[in-house]
Amino acid sequence: MNKHLLSRREFNAGCAAFALTLPIISNIAAADQPAPELARRTVKFPDGTVVPALGQGGWHLGQGRHPVAVETEALNMGISLGMTLIDTSGNYGHGQSEQFIGPVIAPQRDRIYLVSKVEGDEIEGDGIARACAASLSRLATDHLDLYLLHWPVPSKHFPGIVAAFEKLRAEKKIRAWGVSNFDVGQMEDLMRVPDGHRCATNQVSFSLNDRGIERDLLPWCAQHSMPVMAYSPLGGDHHLVISNPTLMQIGAAHGCSAAAVALAWVIRSGNVIAIPESGSPEHTRENAVALSLALTPQDIQALAAAFP
Ligand SMILES: NC(=O)c1ccc[n+]([C@@H]2O[C@H](COP(=O)([O-])OP(=O)(O)OC[C@H]3O[C@@H](n4cnc5c(N)ncnc54)[C@H](OP(=O)(O)O)[C@@H]3O)[C@@H](O)[C@H]2O)c1
C-alpha cells in the first residue's frame, strides 16, 4: 500500500487499524533504514483523529540556523518517514517559521497535521481570529488542524478564549484547539468553562531532562483521555540529552541513535506526542526511528536511574 496515494483520513484510519492489530516491534535495523511502515506509533485525540506519536517542531526553522534547502530537505525527510505532524507558532521568528513551512507543505497539505499557536497578548476582542487569519496566510492554507494558546493567561479569560476557538472551529478555520504550558490547576479551571472539555491537548516541556509532569499533569491528562504534546523532547538546545552514556549504550544495543532512544522514551505511554525539532536531514532520519522503537523494561529502568 502506498501511503503517498492516501488522503489523511484514509492514512489515519489505516494507522488506527494497524495500531490495534499489530504489536510495536523492537527496532534492530540500522538507523539509516526506513522504519517498518506498519509498526509506527500513533496517538488518538479525543475527537478520534489519529496522528503519529512523533512530529516535527518548527521554532527555529526558516531563520538561518541551517540553509533553507537543508531545512526543506529535513522537513520533507521527516514527513516521508511518517513525522507528518508539524508544530509552529505565529510568533516563531516573527512569522518566519510559518512562512518557511507553508510552501514545503502546500503540495502535500492533506498528509499534514498542522499545529500553530496564538499568544496571550492577542486574545482581546477579535484578536484570536485575526492572529489565526495571519497564520493561515503565512502558512498558505485554509485551515489549521490544531490551534493552541501558547502560554497561560488568567483563568477569567478562559470563557472568551474557548468561545473564540469554538467560533474558528465552526467556521472550519481550525479543526481542534488546545493549550500549552498549562499546569493541572489551570486545566481544572479550563474544564469548568463551557466547551472547555473540547480542549484536545496540552503542549508542555517533557524529556528525560525535564520529567516534572510525571508527578501530576501526565496522570491528569491520561485520566481525561487527553494526549500530551511534549516539546523540547530532546531536552532543548541548552539541555540536550543525547550525549548521555546510558542513552548511547541503549542506542547501540538497538542499532539506533541516542536521540531515537530519548524520543522513544518520551512517547512510550501511547498518550504522548513528541515534537523534536531538527533542520538537519541526518538528525531527522535518526529521530524518525523512534516511531517504531520499543524500549525493553530493562532500558526503561536504566534510563530512570540515569535521569532520576
Ligand atoms: N509550546 C511551547 O512553549 C514550546 C516551547 C519550546 C519548543 N516548542 C516546540 O517544540 C519544538 C522542539 O523543541 P526544542 O527545539 O526546544 O527542543 P528539542 O527538539 O528537544 O531540541 C532541538 C535541538 O536538538 C537538535 N537535534 C535534533 N535532533 C537531533 C539529533 N538526532 N541529534 C543531535 N541533535 C539533534 C537540533 O539541532 P539540529 O537542527 O541541528 O538537528 C536542535 O538544536 C520546537 O521546535 C517548537 O515547535 C514549544
The ligand as an SDF file (V2000), in Angstrom:
LIG
                    3D

 48 52  0  0  0  0  0  0  0  0999 V2000
    4.8050   25.4730   23.4450 N   0  0  0  0  0  0  0  0  0  0  0  0
    5.9640   25.9620   23.8190 C   0  0  0  0  0  0  0  0  0  0  0  0
    6.0490   26.8310   24.7080 O   0  0  0  0  0  0  0  0  0  0  0  0
    7.2200   25.4720   23.1620 C   0  0  0  0  0  0  0  0  0  0  0  0
    8.4720   25.7750   23.7440 C   0  0  0  0  0  0  0  0  0  0  0  0
    9.6200   25.2580   23.1230 C   0  0  0  0  0  0  0  0  0  0  0  0
    9.5100   24.4840   21.9740 C   0  0  0  0  0  0  0  0  0  0  0  0
    8.2730   24.2230   21.4280 N   0  0  0  0  0  0  0  0  0  0  0  0
    8.1460   23.3900   20.2110 C   0  0  0  0  0  0  0  0  0  0  0  0
    8.8760   22.1800   20.3980 O   0  0  0  0  0  0  0  0  0  0  0  0
    9.8250   22.0170   19.3440 C   0  0  0  0  0  0  0  0  0  0  0  0
   11.0630   21.2780   19.8290 C   0  0  0  0  0  0  0  0  0  0  0  0
   11.5940   21.8840   20.9780 O   0  0  0  0  0  0  0  0  0  0  0  0
   13.0880   22.4480   21.0740 P   0  0  0  0  0  0  0  0  0  0  0  0
   13.5290   22.9370   19.7540 O   0  0  0  0  0  0  0  0  0  0  0  0
   13.0890   23.3860   22.2320 O   0  0  0  0  0  0  0  0  0  0  0  0
   13.9310   21.2070   21.5700 O   0  0  0  0  0  0  0  0  0  0  0  0
   14.3960   19.7610   21.0290 P   0  0  0  0  0  0  0  0  0  0  0  0
   13.5670   19.3080   19.9040 O   0  0  0  0  0  0  0  0  0  0  0  0
   14.4660   18.9430   22.2490 O   0  0  0  0  0  0  0  0  0  0  0  0
   15.8950   20.0470   20.5510 O   0  0  0  0  0  0  0  0  0  0  0  0
   16.1970   20.7070   19.3660 C   0  0  0  0  0  0  0  0  0  0  0  0
   17.6970   20.6920   19.2040 C   0  0  0  0  0  0  0  0  0  0  0  0
   18.1370   19.3310   19.0490 O   0  0  0  0  0  0  0  0  0  0  0  0
   18.9490   19.2010   17.8990 C   0  0  0  0  0  0  0  0  0  0  0  0
   18.6770   17.8470   17.3790 N   0  0  0  0  0  0  0  0  0  0  0  0
   17.5270   17.3580   16.8700 C   0  0  0  0  0  0  0  0  0  0  0  0
   17.6550   16.0530   16.5320 N   0  0  0  0  0  0  0  0  0  0  0  0
   18.9250   15.7120   16.8320 C   0  0  0  0  0  0  0  0  0  0  0  0
   19.6760   14.5130   16.6960 C   0  0  0  0  0  0  0  0  0  0  0  0
   19.1180   13.4000   16.2030 N   0  0  0  0  0  0  0  0  0  0  0  0
   20.9750   14.5210   17.0840 N   0  0  0  0  0  0  0  0  0  0  0  0
   21.5480   15.6370   17.5850 C   0  0  0  0  0  0  0  0  0  0  0  0
   20.8930   16.8040   17.7430 N   0  0  0  0  0  0  0  0  0  0  0  0
   19.5870   16.8580   17.3670 C   0  0  0  0  0  0  0  0  0  0  0  0
   18.5390   20.3110   16.9840 C   0  0  0  0  0  0  0  0  0  0  0  0
   19.5950   20.7000   16.1580 O   0  0  0  0  0  0  0  0  0  0  0  0
   19.6030   20.4020   14.5630 P   0  0  0  0  0  0  0  0  0  0  0  0
   18.6030   21.3240   13.9390 O   0  0  0  0  0  0  0  0  0  0  0  0
   20.9980   20.6980   14.1590 O   0  0  0  0  0  0  0  0  0  0  0  0
   19.2620   18.9520   14.3840 O   0  0  0  0  0  0  0  0  0  0  0  0
   18.2080   21.4200   17.9850 C   0  0  0  0  0  0  0  0  0  0  0  0
   19.3930   22.1080   18.3510 O   0  0  0  0  0  0  0  0  0  0  0  0
   10.0840   23.4480   18.8610 C   0  0  0  0  0  0  0  0  0  0  0  0
   10.5750   23.4780   17.5420 O   0  0  0  0  0  0  0  0  0  0  0  0
    8.7000   24.0350   18.9640 C   0  0  0  0  0  0  0  0  0  0  0  0
    7.9340   23.6580   17.8220 O   0  0  0  0  0  0  0  0  0  0  0  0
    7.1440   24.6860   22.0320 C   0  0  0  0  0  0  0  0  0  0  0  0
  1  2  1  0
  2  3  2  0
  2  4  1  0
  4  5  1  0
  4 48  2  0
  5  6  2  0
  6  7  1  0
  7  8  2  0
  8  9  1  0
  8 48  1  0
  9 10  1  0
  9 46  1  0
 10 11  1  0
 11 12  1  0
 11 44  1  0
 12 13  1  0
 13 14  1  0
 14 15  2  0
 14 16  1  0
 14 17  1  0
 17 18  1  0
 18 19  2  0
 18 20  1  0
 18 21  1  0
 21 22  1  0
 22 23  1  0
 23 24  1  0
 23 42  1  0
 24 25  1  0
 25 26  1  0
 25 36  1  0
 26 27  1  0
 26 35  1  0
 27 28  2  0
 28 29  1  0
 29 30  1  0
 29 35  2  0
 30 31  1  0
 30 32  2  0
 32 33  1  0
 33 34  2  0
 34 35  1  0
 36 37  1  0
 36 42  1  0
 37 38  1  0
 38 39  2  0
 38 40  1  0
 38 41  1  0
 42 43  1  0
 44 45  1  0
 44 46  1  0
 46 47  1  0
M  CHG  2   8   1  16  -1
M  END
$$$$
